[in-house]
Amino acid sequence: MSNNLTFHHSWRQSLAVFMQPKVWVMLLLGFSAGLPIMLIFSSLSIWLLEAGIQKSEVTYFSWAALGYSFKFVWAPL
């Protein structure tokens, strides 16, 4: 009753998957989608502190990033 399907791939065959152009395009698209978010939220806190806003108020802006942090949870919906 048990069908044991075993596939034996070498390391070279397994790593060859990552050399396909489609994989590199998806990697670059994912990086370019996350880069603006990181730049905005990291520099925004510095700008707000330089503008004289209290640290407790700056943390409220960081809560906006939580949606992106847990995107992997709600993205399949």
N, C-alpha and C positions, 0 to 999 in steps of 0.2 A: 504494500500500500504506500510505501514511501518511495518517491522518485527523487533520488539524490542526483541533481544536476550539478556537476562540478565543472567549472571552467578554469582552466589553468592559463593564466596570462603572465607574460614576463613583465618585469618592471618597465622595460622599454615600451612595450605595447600599452601599458597603463598610462605612462606619461605622454605618449604620442597623442592622446586625446586632447591634452592641453595645448598642443601646438597647432590646433586647427584655427583658422582665421575667425570663425564664429565665436569661439571662446574668448579670443583677444578683444573682439568688438564688445562683447558683453562685459568684460572686465573694465574696459575703458568707459563704457556707458555708466556702469555702476560707480566708478570712481568720480566721473564728472558730475554725477547727480548728487553725490555726498559732499563734494568739495565746497560748494557754495554754502551749504548748511554749516559746515565746520568753521569756515572763515567768518560768516556772519555772527554766529553765536560766540566764538572766541574773542573777536574784536569788539563786539557789542558791549560786553561787560566792561572792557577797558574804557571804551568811550563814555559809558554811563558813569563810571567811577571818576573819570576826569571831569565830567560835567557837574560833579558834586552831589550825585544821587547816592543815597545810603546803600550799604551793602545788602541790607534786608530787602530793599526794593529791587535790587539787581537780580536777586535770586528768583524773583517772580518771572523774570524774563527767561531764565534757564528752564523753567517748567514748560515753556513752549517747545523745547527740544525733546521732551519726553515722548511726544507723539511719534517723532522720528526714531527714537531709541527703541520703541516697541513696535515698530512697523512690521517686523517679521511675524508678529502675532496676528495682526488684523489685515495684512496684505492679501492672504488667500481668500478672504471674504469677498 
